[in-house]
Amino acid sequence: MRLHLLAAATALTLALAGCASSGGLHPDGTLTVPASLKVGHGLDGVALSPAAWPASDWWTGLGDPQLDSLISEALHDNPGLAAADARARAAQAEVGIADAARGPSVTAGASVAGARLPAATPIGNGHFGLAKYADVSFKWGVDLWGGKRAAWQAALGASRAAEIDARAARIELSGNVARAYVQLGYAFAQQDLATGELHRAEQSRELTRQRVAAGIDNRIVLKQSDGEVATAELDDAQSRRAVDAARSALAVLLGKGPDRGSEIARPRLLSPAALAVPADLPLGLLGHRPDLVAARWRVEAANKNIKAAKTEFLPNISIGAMAGVISLGGGNPFSLTSRFFEAGPSLSLPIFDGGRLRANLAGKDAQYDLAVAQYNQTLVAAVNEVADDVSALRSLRQQIAAQQRAQTAAQQAWELALQRYKAGIGSYLEALGVRQQLLVANRGMAALQAQQVDRSIQLIQALGGGYRPQADVSAPSSSTSAHS
């Protein structure tokens, strides 16, 4: 008896020693701590406020009801949002599959088949007959180490990330509509200036032609005027094309055809967003930027996948039961003698699988490292994006102030040139030359104002665009660890 026990113990020891092992495998990724990303110098001179996060309907602060209507239309009709919603539903379905795998399963089946069993077998008679079979089976793999629960949690994390991605798509779309709307307004302003320059060039050419005819100027000056008119005509045509292109871009974002774009009226001059930044910027971005929240959920999902992969190295118990009836030949399959049943637990332990389990775990570790790297990259990019937008807006304010002085000087020069012409001191041709400087100054101001509004929209997007996570999809704890 002792020899039998010793042999059994030896065999069990050898089997456990030869089992597949997860030893030596672990992820290397480390989450970046938001506080380590310093932003103090980048936000010097900028108003800091805990309440500076954008509102969910931030675009209403730009002051154009037509823009409000266009964004609402885009959020309802843009086909890209349908794709994001479909991906979220697919991820939610994966959660259901993983959750179902945690519970028992019951299946039933029945069959009728013709067969000839040899007479040499205990149940055969050497004749052809019908075999009638019906059974009900029960199976349940006990989640002894929590692997199935971890797999379900991983699917849940991926689903939450996909849901947040769908919300991020809406924020991105609203920002893109607003930016395209700004470009449309700028295109109209450029068209006005191009038309004004064409009119000025034509007037200048006509006056030059008269001076050449009177022998005051030579034909070289006239040819130069012809060149100015041709250049102005080119700019005028390009400005009209820019308006059409901006309308077409908006039609695409709205999910409509080109006729919808042509119906959009000229935008009014938009007001840039106020230059203010939340006080606790790096940490606050974790809850206000949907891409960061989604990235954190993907890290959490990858962590749970590692836990699920590790439990596959451990022994597991499953419980099964089957009951049914079987009848050969012409017998009644529902008679008492036709019944059968079986029930009992079973134990499984991976011993040798050619390295499949280790390769699977190594892949999960790599996916975790990838998720961490993508999260860190997103966090660093987000903080720097906000700082860059703040710096750009600060610079644009200075540029606009300088351009305003240049525009005022050009306007005053134009007025003085007109006064000289009316007083008979200067010529109108001279005044038209001064007006060209005013048109150039106005063009520069229009470009800077468009850039200022566009950058303020980019800042809103960089701060999360008014995103507020709901309680059921809030970001996971920062204590996420692949070794938990």
C-alpha positions in Angstrom: 0.0 0.0 0.0 2.8 2.3 0.9 4.5 1.6 -2.5 1.3 2.6 -4.3 1.0 5.9 -2.4 4.7 6.6 -3.0 4.3 5.9 -6.7 1.2 8.1 -6.9 2.9 11.0 -5.0 6.0 10.7 -7.3 3.8 10.8 -10.4 1.9 13.8 -9.2 5.1 15.6 -8.3 6.6 14.9 -11.8 3.4 16.0 -13.4 3.3 19.3 -11.5 6.9 19.9 -12.2 6.3 19.5 -15.9 3.2 21.7 -16.0 3.2 24.8 -18.2 4.4 27.8 -16.2 4.0 31.5 -16.5 7.2 32.2 -14.6 9.4 35.0 -16.0 6.6 36.7 -18.0 5.4 40.1 -17.0 4.5 43.5 -18.7 7.0 46.4 -18.6 4.7 49.4 -19.2 4.4 52.1 -16.6 1.7 54.7 -16.6 2.9 58.4 -16.7 1.9 60.4 -13.6 0.1 63.5 -14.8 1.8 65.6 -12.1 5.2 64.9 -13.7 4.2 66.9 -16.8 5.1 70.4 -15.8 3.0 73.2 -17.5 3.8 76.2 -15.3 6.0 78.1 -17.7 3.7 77.3 -20.7 0.8 79.0 -18.9 2.5 82.1 -17.7 0.2 85.1 -17.8 -2.9 83.0 -18.6 -6.0 83.2 -16.4 -6.4 79.9 -14.4 -9.8 78.9 -13.1 -11.3 75.6 -11.8 -14.4 76.4 -13.9 -12.7 76.9 -17.2 -13.7 73.5 -18.6 -15.8 73.9 -21.8 -19.6 73.4 -21.6 -21.2 70.6 -23.5 -22.8 73.1 -25.9 -19.6 75.2 -26.1 -20.3 76.4 -29.6 -23.2 78.6 -28.5 -20.5 80.9 -27.0 -19.3 81.7 -30.5 -22.4 83.8 -31.1 -24.0 82.5 -34.3 -27.4 80.7 -34.3 -26.8 79.3 -37.8 -23.7 77.5 -36.5 -25.7 76.1 -33.6 -28.2 74.7 -36.1 -25.5 73.3 -38.4 -23.8 71.4 -35.5 -27.1 70.0 -34.4 -27.8 68.8 -37.9 -24.3 67.2 -38.2 -24.7 65.4 -34.9 -28.0 64.0 -36.2 -27.1 63.1 -39.8 -23.3 62.5 -40.1 -22.8 58.9 -41.2 -19.4 58.7 -39.4 -21.3 58.8 -36.1 -23.3 55.7 -37.1 -20.0 53.8 -37.6 -18.8 54.8 -34.1 -22.1 53.7 -32.6 -21.9 50.4 -34.4 -18.5 49.7 -33.0 -19.8 50.5 -29.5 -22.6 48.0 -29.9 -20.3 45.4 -31.2 -18.1 45.8 -28.1 -21.2 45.6 -25.9 -22.1 42.3 -27.6 -18.6 41.0 -26.7 -19.4 41.8 -23.0 -22.5 39.6 -23.3 -20.5 36.8 -24.7 -17.9 37.0 -22.0 -20.6 37.2 -19.3 -22.4 34.1 -20.7 -19.2 32.1 -20.5 -19.2 32.5 -16.7 -22.4 30.6 -16.2 -23.6 27.1 -16.9 -24.9 25.9 -20.2 -27.8 23.5 -20.9 -28.2 21.9 -24.4 -30.6 19.3 -25.8 -30.4 17.2 -28.8 -32.1 14.3 -30.6 -31.3 12.2 -33.6 -32.6 9.2 -35.6 -30.2 7.2 -37.7 -30.2 4.0 -39.5 -27.4 1.5 -38.5 -26.4 -2.2 -38.7 -24.6 -3.4 -35.7 -22.6 -6.6 -35.9 -24.1 -9.5 -34.0 -20.8 -10.0 -32.3 -21.4 -6.8 -30.2 -23.5 -6.9 -27.0 -26.2 -4.7 -28.4 -26.1 -5.8 -32.1 -28.2 -8.4 -33.9 -26.6 -8.3 -37.3 -29.7 -6.6 -38.9 -30.3 -3.0 -40.1 -32.4 -0.9 -37.8 -33.1 2.6 -36.5 -31.2 4.1 -33.6 -33.2 6.8 -31.8 -31.5 9.1 -29.4 -32.3 12.1 -27.2 -30.4 13.8 -24.4 -30.1 16.9 -22.2 -26.6 17.9 -21.0 -25.5 20.4 -18.4 -21.9 21.9 -18.3 -20.4 24.4 -16.0 -16.7 25.3 -15.8 -16.1 26.5 -12.3 -14.3 29.9 -12.3 -12.0 28.7 -9.6 -9.3 31.4 -10.1 -11.4 34.3 -11.4 -10.2 34.0 -15.0 -13.6 34.1 -16.6 -14.6 37.1 -14.5 -11.4 38.8 -15.5 -12.2 38.1 -19.2 -15.6 39.6 -18.7 -14.1 42.7 -17.0 -11.7 43.1 -19.9 -14.6 43.0 -22.4 -16.5 45.5 -20.2 -13.5 47.8 -20.3 -13.1 47.6 -24.0 -16.9 48.3 -24.3 -16.6 51.4 -22.2 -13.7 52.6 -24.3 -15.7 52.1 -27.5 -18.7 53.9 -26.0 -16.4 56.9 -25.0 -14.9 56.8 -28.5 -18.4 57.3 -29.9 -18.8 60.4 -27.7 -15.3 61.6 -28.8 -16.5 61.3 -32.4 -19.3 63.7 -31.6 -17.0 66.2 -30.0 -14.6 66.0 -32.9 -17.4 66.4 -35.4 -18.8 69.5 -33.6 -15.3 71.0 -33.6 -14.8 70.3 -37.2 -18.1 71.9 -38.2 -17.2 75.0 -36.2 -13.8 75.2 -37.8 -15.2 74.7 -41.3 -17.7 77.4 -40.5 -14.9 79.8 -39.6 -13.2 78.9 -42.9 -16.4 79.8 -44.7 -16.5 83.2 -43.0 -12.9 83.8 -43.8 -13.5 82.8 -47.5 -16.3 85.4 -47.7 -14.1 88.1 -46.2 -11.3 87.2 -48.7 -13.8 87.4 -51.5 -14.9 90.9 -50.5 -11.2 92.0 -50.4 -10.4 90.4 -53.7 -13.4 92.1 -55.3 -12.3 95.4 -53.8 -8.8 94.9 -55.1 -10.1 94.1 -58.6 -12.2 97.2 -58.6 -9.2 99.3 -57.5 -6.9 97.8 -60.1 -9.5 98.4 -62.9 -9.8 102.0 -61.8 -6.1 102.4 -61.6 -5.7 101.0 -65.1 -8.3 103.3 -66.5 -6.6 106.3 -65.1 -3.2 105.1 -66.3 -4.7 104.6 -69.8 -5.9 108.2 -69.8 -2.5 109.4 -68.7 -0.8 107.4 -71.4 -3.2 108.8 -74.0 -2.4 112.3 -72.7 1.3 111.6 -73.0 1.9 111.9 -69.3 2.9 108.2 -68.8 4.4 105.7 -71.1 3.0 102.3 -72.2 5.2 100.4 -69.7 3.1 101.8 -66.9 0.0 100.7 -68.7 1.2 97.2 -69.1 2.0 97.1 -65.4 -1.6 98.1 -64.7 -2.8 95.3 -67.0 -0.7 92.9 -65.0 -2.3 94.1 -61.7 -5.8 93.7 -63.1 -5.0 90.1 -64.3 -3.6 89.3 -60.9 -6.6 90.8 -59.2 -8.9 88.7 -61.5 -7.0 85.6 -60.5 -7.4 86.4 -56.8 -11.1 87.1 -57.3 -11.7 83.8 -59.0 -9.7 81.9 -56.3 -11.7 83.6 -53.5 -15.0 82.5 -55.1 -13.7 79.0 -55.4 -12.7 79.1 -51.7 -16.2 79.9 -50.8 -17.6 77.0 -52.8 -15.0 74.6 -51.3 -15.8 75.7 -47.7 -19.5 75.2 -48.3 -18.8 71.7 -49.8 -16.7 70.8 -46.8 -19.6 71.8 -44.5 -22.0 69.7 -46.6 -19.8 66.6 -46.1 -19.7 67.2 -42.4 -23.5 67.6 -42.3 -23.9 64.3 -44.2 -25.7 66.0 -47.1 -25.2 66.7 -50.8 -23.6 69.8 -52.3 -26.9 71.6 -52.6 -27.1 71.7 -48.8 -23.8 73.5 -48.7 -24.9 76.2 -51.2 -27.9 77.0 -48.9 -25.6 78.0 -46.0 -25.7 81.8 -45.5 -22.7 83.9 -45.0 -21.5 83.5 -41.4 -21.4 86.5 -39.1 -18.1 87.5 -37.5 -17.5 85.0 -34.7 -16.1 85.8 -31.2 -13.1 83.8 -30.1 -13.4 81.8 -26.9 -12.1 83.5 -23.7 -8.4 82.7 -23.0 -8.7 80.8 -19.7 -7.3 77.4 -18.7 -8.3 75.1 -15.8 -6.0 75.4 -12.8 -5.3 71.7 -12.4 -4.7 71.0 -16.1 -2.8 67.7 -16.4 -4.9 65.8 -13.8 -8.1 67.4 -14.9 -7.6 66.2 -18.5 -7.9 62.6 -17.3 -11.6 63.2 -16.7 -12.4 65.7 -19.4 -10.8 64.4 -22.5 -12.6 61.4 -23.9 -9.5 60.0 -25.7 -7.7 59.9 -22.4 -10.6 58.2 -20.6 -10.9 55.7 -23.4 -7.1 55.0 -23.2 -7.3 54.4 -19.5 -10.1 51.9 -20.0 -8.0 50.1 -22.6 -5.2 49.8 -20.1 -7.6 48.4 -17.5 -9.0 45.9 -20.1 -5.5 44.8 -21.0 -4.7 44.3 -17.3 -7.7 42.0 -16.9 -6.7 40.1 -20.0 -3.4 39.3 -18.4 -5.1 38.0 -15.3 -7.4 35.8 -17.4 -4.4 34.4 -19.3 -2.5 33.6 -16.1 -5.4 31.5 -14.8 -5.1 29.2 -17.8 -1.9 27.8 -16.3 -3.8 26.6 -13.2 -5.9 23.5 -12.6 -9.6 23.9 -13.2 -12.7 22.0 -12.2 -15.8 21.6 -14.4 -19.1 19.9 -13.6 -21.1 18.1 -16.1 -24.3 16.0 -16.3 -26.2 14.3 -19.0 -29.5 12.4 -19.1 -31.3 10.9 -22.0 -32.9 8.0 -23.7 -31.7 5.7 -26.5 -33.4 2.9 -28.4 -32.2 0.5 -31.1 -34.5 -1.1 -33.6 -38.2 -0.8 -33.0 -38.1 -0.3 -29.3 -39.8 2.5 -27.4 -37.1 5.1 -26.6 -39.2 6.5 -23.7 -39.4 3.2 -21.8 -37.7 3.0 -18.4 -35.1 0.6 -19.8 -34.0 3.1 -22.4 -33.0 5.8 -20.0 -29.4 6.7 -19.2 -27.6 9.4 -17.2 -24.2 10.4 -16.0 -22.9 13.2 -13.7 -19.6 14.2 -12.1 -16.9 16.7 -11.8 -13.7 16.7 -13.9 -10.2 18.2 -13.3 -8.0 19.6 -15.9 -4.3 20.7 -15.6 -2.2 21.9 -18.5 1.1 19.9 -18.5 2.5 20.3 -22.0 1.0 22.5 -24.8 4.0 23.3 -26.9 4.3 26.8 -25.4 0.8 28.0 -26.4 -0.1 29.3 -23.0 3.2 31.1 -22.5 2.9 32.7 -26.0 -0.7 33.8 -25.2 0.4 35.4 -22.0 3.4 37.1 -23.6 0.9 38.5 -26.2 -1.3 39.8 -23.4 1.7 41.4 -21.7 2.6 43.1 -25.0 -0.9 44.4 -25.5 -0.8 45.9 -22.0 2.5 47.6 -22.7 1.0 48.9 -26.0 -2.1 50.2 -24.2 0.1 51.9 -21.6 2.3 53.4 -24.3 -0.7 54.7 -26.2 -2.2 56.2 -23.0 1.1 57.9 -22.1 1.5 59.2 -25.6 -2.1 60.6 -25.5 -1.6 62.2 -22.2 1.7 63.9 -23.2 0.1 65.1 -26.5 -3.0 66.4 -24.7 -1.0 68.5 -22.2 1.3 69.9 -24.9 -1.7 70.5 -27.3 -3.3 72.7 -24.6 -0.1 74.6 -23.9 0.5 75.1 -27.7 -3.0 76.4 -28.3 -2.6 78.8 -25.3 0.7 80.0 -26.7 -0.8 80.5 -30.2 -3.7 82.5 -28.8 -1.4 84.7 -26.8 0.7 85.3 -29.9 -2.3 86.0 -32.0 -3.6 88.6 -29.6 -0.2 90.4 -30.0 -0.3 90.0 -33.7 -3.8 91.4 -34.0 -2.9 94.4 -31.8 0.0 95.1 -34.2 -2.1 94.5 -37.3 -4.8 96.8 -35.8 -2.2 99.6 -35.7 -1.2 98.9 -39.3 -4.8 98.8 -40.4 -5.5 102.1 -38.6 -2.5 103.7 -40.2 -3.5 102.5 -43.7 -7.1 103.7 -43.1 -5.8 107.2 -42.1 -3.5 107.3 -45.1 -6.3 106.4 -47.4 -8.5 109.2 -45.9 -5.6 111.7 -46.2 -5.0 110.7 -49.8 -8.7 111.3 -50.6 -8.6 114.7 -48.9 -5.5 115.6 -51.0 -7.3 114.5 -54.2 -10.4 116.5 -53.4 -8.3 119.5 -52.6 -6.6 119.2 -55.9 -3.2 118.6 -54.4 -2.8 114.9 -55.3 -4.1 112.6 -58.0 -6.7 109.9 -57.6 -4.2 107.5 -59.0 -2.0 108.2 -56.1 -5.0 107.7 -53.8 -5.7 104.3 -55.3 -2.1 103.3 -54.6 -2.6 104.1 -51.0 -5.9 102.2 -51.0 -4.0 99.1 -52.0 -2.1 99.3 -48.8 -5.4 99.4 -46.9 -6.7 96.4 -48.7 -3.5 94.5 -47.8 -3.9 95.5 -44.1 -7.6 94.4 -44.1 -6.6 91.0 -45.6 -4.0 90.5 -42.9 -6.5 91.4 -40.2 -9.1 89.0 -41.6 -6.6 86.2 -41.7 -5.5 86.8 -38.1 -9.1 87.0 -36.8 -10.0 83.7 -38.5 -6.9 82.1 -37.0 -7.8 83.4 -33.5 -11.3 81.9 -33.6 -10.0 78.7 -35.1 -7.3 78.4 -32.4 -9.9 79.1 -29.7 -12.0 76.2 -31.0 -8.9 74.0 -31.0 -8.3 74.9 -27.4 -11.8 73.9 -26.6 -11.3 70.5 -28.3 -7.9 70.0 -26.5 -9.7 70.5 -23.2 -12.2 67.8 -24.0 -14.9 69.8 -25.8 -17.3 69.7 -22.8 -17.1 66.0 -22.3 -18.3 64.8 -18.9 -18.1 61.1 -18.1 -21.2 59.5 -16.7 -21.0 57.4 -13.5 -21.3 54.2 -15.4 -18.4 54.9 -17.8 -16.1 57.0 -15.5 -12.4 56.5 -15.8 -10.9 53.5 -13.8 -8.7 54.1 -10.8 -5.2 55.2 -11.5 -4.0 52.3 -9.4 -4.4 49.9 -12.3 -1.6 47.3 -12.2 -1.0 44.3 -14.3 0.2 42.4 -11.3 -3.1 42.7 -9.4 
